[in-house]
């Protein structure tokens, strides 16, 4: 039997470590991973014994965005199925963003596409020096609609306009300068760097933390209501079915430039 695509461990202090576990594809997400994050996140949020949620990636990379083989398969499904996939994607990031428990992302290696949405939705982000980021959906003729609100809140609309339009990669220090990352550490030192932050959280009242997060969310206008979430999901699903997306995904699979690139 294969291992779960998301692993969860809870230690005696109430630290829940959630590990993305598809290392053979650099933890690229598919429908199973999204559903596991939705189901597991709801359980952790409702568990009074859980004090902090830590997200990690198994293997060489934190999270490499969407599994493009899965995206190709999804794009051939019905309009209803495509909308359901995009709705789950939107809801997973929206839930993580509004989670009442403190969330910490520990990022190493690649953090692309949806991975940047995951870290933007977390309260605290620590990256090691080998971390590399991009909001790359436009390269494939897609867009990052479900995670753009969280990224805008994390790095500001001015920075988002650059990196979501160009798809450029940026390293851990640039991510820190942009505000996506709170601390940068040496490779292999993510756990040690996170420990004093976790200890500081554990000294605080759990309900007081949840109330603080709620008030920040409400007063800063960060909440995404159900209507807006459906709009984001619908446009995300629509884009997946376009000729442009088909060409972008095909060019990626064939390791060539897409037809819209005129060359140098």
C-alpha angles and dihedrals in degrees: 000000000000121000120259114270089233122039123201129193127175119198129206092270093056096257108149112202112200112193123194102225115194097100092156088070096031090261092296107174127244134170093282093054093047092050092046090052091049094048096040093044092054091051093049093046090054095046111097090199092063112090103167135017117213120192122205139162125235118229130006098335140041098223131332099201123246123358098246093203087058091046090054090052093046093050090062093056128091123289088250093054092047091052091049091053092050091045091055090048091051093045094049093057092038091053093048090049093053097035110138091219121080110260127205125188118204107199129196131161119353122008107176138162108334090016090068088052091053093053093043088056093053123091095227130023127193119183130188120227092260093060118119126189139195141161092218107162094108090064088069096043091259134108134227096232099146093056101035094092092055093045092049090053092048103045104012129250094272093059092039091055089059101044099037090050099043100034087217119165121239131190133234095271092050089048087054091050090050092051097245090112126044099195137015122206139177119278113280094020101093096110094047092049092049096049100079090045091052090047090052090052092049090058090062131081111267093217091045089054092049091048091048092052091048094050093047089050094049099043096041092052093239098134117108111207125214093261094054091044090055091049091052092048094047093052091045091053092045093054092051090062098053128109089241092058091047090054093044093052092044093051091050091050091047092046095236138115116274118255092254092065107097095197128239 
